[in-house]
Amino acid sequence: MRKPNACRGLLFFAFALVGFASLANASIWSTSTVPSVPQVTNDSASVNLGLKFYSDVSGTVSAVRFYKGSQNTGTHIGSLWSSGGTKLGSVTFSGESASGWQQASFSSPISITANAVYVVSYFAPKGSYADDQSYSWSAVNASPLHVSGAGAGTYAYGASTAFPASTWNNSNYYVDLVFVPTASATTSYSISGTVSGTTGAALTLSGASSASAKTSSSGTYSFTGLKSGSYLIAPSQSGYTFTPTSASISVTSSNVTGVNFAGKLVNPKSHSVSVSWVASTSANITGYRVYRSLVSGGSYGLLTSPSVTVTAFVDTAVTPGSTYYYVATAVNSTGAESGYSNESKTVVPSP
């Protein structure tokens, strides 16, 4: 979680499923899930670790879960928060095993509303928490639960329980919950899919009910809370055509997935992104590397190989309508590379 030291003076200027027919308890991860890094051995400071989430349907949160490494000792306290930091409930863990998934139930289940963001967290007084960085949050599918945002893992250092609002490098600290949907939620369904070839496509739903949606940064979309019936979905975006132009869907007794569309840019324009930065003041700097990501915080892909010796770069491999995030590093004569610079964002015009 602690950021690496960068070469001095490097400055940068530039520019998710859904619904269900019948569920009892629901969680993001199963008890068979094991983090790649079950415990961070170089951070023993007391810290609060959290997860931002929301549900397609209303219900109650009955318990807090977290993955424990063998060095993650001390008294752990689980909490549920509103997105604004209001504590909704807390519970102290007891009878923990030496490692693995731990669970503690609130004295009374806590009600949450559909499509509202909450944070579930636990306090680790000795640190040594699980931490998988650059986690692929877009791949998480735990209907009706969803993680919120590209960096759903949160943290806050401190000597006691506190609201975790900070994020670092798309980390997953393996904090979870036990959710129970309300009885009325079991009668709603969903339609979901992807739109490839573009970002930011809009989709309209008509038929038994009407709704609109936009694709996520990974191209996914979903319509939730639907009753049984016939529906028509149509994608649209200025400057693009789509195949198929629309899709007819019949919803009966289960969710419908895989309703996919492919977008194609009509008469595309040529775009590029120019990035520049102030040279590092560290000794023996021989070049710079520029990295790019489609989501804030990474994972970043290297654009400059070999390193560039100037303090500017033009990225011509961009897609109209896409949003990109850039960082840079400095490399010295021994091949050592600095940490990432501050991140800069740019939106490529569309089309």
SULDA-V381803 format. One record per run of one state. SS is the DSSP state (alpha for helix, beta for strand, coil for the rest). FROM is the first residue (numbers start at 1). TO is the last residue. Records with the same first field share a line. If there is no record, write none. Layout:
SS->FROM-TO, FROM-TO
//
This chain:
coil->1-10, 15-24, 27-46, 56-58, 69-76, 83-86, 93-99, 113-117, 125-131, 133-136, 140-141, 143-144, 148-152, 158-165, 167-171, 173-174, 182-182, 188-188, 197-201, 208-210, 215-219, 227-228, 237-239, 244-246, 252-255, 257-260, 266-272, 279-284, 294-300, 303-307, 309-311, 316-322, 333-336, 338-343, 348-351
beta->11-14, 25-26, 47-55, 59-68, 77-82, 87-92, 100-112, 118-124, 132-132, 142-142, 145-147, 153-157, 166-166, 172-172, 175-181, 189-196, 202-207, 211-214, 220-226, 229-236, 240-243, 247-251, 256-256, 261-265, 273-278, 285-293, 301-302, 308-308, 312-315, 323-332, 337-337, 344-347
alpha->137-139, 183-187
//
